[in-house]
Every structure is written in C-alpha cells, then in structure tokens.
Amino acid sequence: EAGVTQFPSHSVIEKGQTVTLRCDPISGHDNLYWYRRVMGKEIKFLLHFVKESKQDESGMPNNRFLAERTGGTYSTLKVQPAELEDSGVYFCASSRSGINEQFFGPGTRLTVL
Amino acid sequence: ELKVEQNPLFLSMQEEKNYTIYCNYSTTSDRLYWYRQDPGKSLESLFVLLSNGAVKQEGRLMASLDTKARLSTLHITAAVHDLSATYFCAVDIAVKGSSNTGKLIFGQGTTLQVKP
C-alpha cells in the first residue's frame, strides 16, 4: 500500500508569489489533514477534510490560505500571496473513517524569501 | 487552549543507557500518539495509546499513558545509535464516541542523540 505523498518536496518562492502544495492520501482514507511546522515551533494543525468536506479549518492562519479536496481524493493547499512567516514544513496526513491513527506524508518545505 | 509539553527537548545519551521522555498535556484526552521523525523524513507512527493505563512496547521503546495525570512516557531501554531521531507526542482532542477523528495537538518534539 502506497503511503501519503506530497508534492513538491521543496519550494522556494518570493514574497507575494503564489504556491500550491499537493497531497495524495492513502487510497481509501476519507480523512485528510494539513499541518505545519514553522522553524523552531511545534507542529500545528491547519485543517481536516472528511472526503471533500471541510470538517475543521480552525487552524488556518488567515484568508491567504485556501485548501481544497475536490472529489474527496487528493488535496491542494494554496498560499496567495505568500509572506515570509509562511515558511516552514507543511505536512499532510490521512486516516480511515473511525480509525484514529494518522499516517503522515514526508512534508513540503516552503521557503519564502 | 490545549497545551502539550515534552521534556526534555534535547537528549544526548550513551548507548546501552536507559532514559524516559515525558509528555504532559493540559486537557482531558484518552487518545495519545507517539511519532518518530528522522531528518527530512515523514513522521512514523510508533504507538497509539487509547485508554488509561495503556502500555505498549516495541523493541527498545515502551510507551504508557496515565489519563488521570495527563501524562505519557516513552521509555528507552539500552539505547542504540539507530534510535537517534526526533520523537513527538500528540494528543487527539476528538470527542469520545464521535465517528470523526480529531485534530492532533503536538508537543515540541524531543531530539534524541545516541552516542556510541
């Protein structure tokens, strides 16, 4: 069984530009999560999808962040326009319905210059 | 606001020694997870602890959960170099009995360095 995959692994952009991160969950996992780790800080929850619906987006920092999960498969997280403080590692995780264990992808390291 | 605190944040130890990483959390939860992360890699699930008094062991690692004390421990027995990594605990604040899994609140991570 393939694990959670994320693309790209690294992204370097300039302040004000737009970046889109992609996450492909494990096949059959209805739950999909986005987390972020800013340098030196703890990993923080951003949002949770159940299939294509946003279940909880309480961790999204502001309206520059837009997450979608069309069709309930892969998800994208767009940052527009990017700011310096958006730099960090963005993790995606997925889990089956009714099962608590979340499986994480390798993360996308975003650097905003 | 739920807080999860790990102690210590950095641990340098000799091989064959024993040590414990502590994870304290500030609100009621009966679901706690331990993850391992190697540099540049994904978080690997180590243990899922779902009830008070739960104890799980895998190789040289043993995790326990005391929900009354709001404390989990990760005990390392006879450390070896391969255990060098960053270890995270995470608390699930999902409502018990809910069919929807909850978001995880992570500790800061404990970086373990095992020296020969």
Interface residues (C-beta under 8 A of the other chain):
Chain A: G3 V4 N31 Y33 Y35 K41 E42 I43 K44 F45 H48 V50 Q55 D56 S58 G59 F91 A93 S95 S97 G98 I99 N100 E101 Q102 F103 F104 G105 P106 G107
Chain B: V4 R31 Y33 Y35 G40 K41 S42 L43 E44 S45 V48 L50 F88 A90 D92 A94 S99 N100 T101 G102 K103 L104 I105 F106 G107 Q108 G109
